[in-house]
Amino acid sequence: MNKLDFISELTKKTGLSQSDGEKVNEVLEGNNLLANAGNIISQIASKLNIGEDQAKDILAKAKEILGGGIMDKIKNPFGGQ
């Protein structure tokens, strides 16, 4: 899954604007998704000026999207070739 597809899917699932989706993507790219969940949540909340509960929900949906992309690659590693 490329960056634009991820941002597009994130905006659909969360109702975020394109600009806010890009901000969330920047935070995710700058952090280790497995190790820094608390830091990621606080950064998302700060960048979007939202509460931490809403930031947790956004992070959970982002993980779902990323997990789905990884599963697609596992199921079809050669892209249908």
Number of C-alpha atoms within 10 A of each C-alpha: 12 7 12 13 11 18 23 15 17 27 19 13 14 15 12 17 14 15 12 17 23 19 17 26 18 13 18 20 11 10 14 12 15 7 9 11 15 11 14 21 23 17 19 25 19 13 13 16 10 12 13 16 12 15 22 18 13 23 21 13 16 23 16 14 19 16 11 13 15 14 12 13 12 10 10 11 11 8 8 5 5
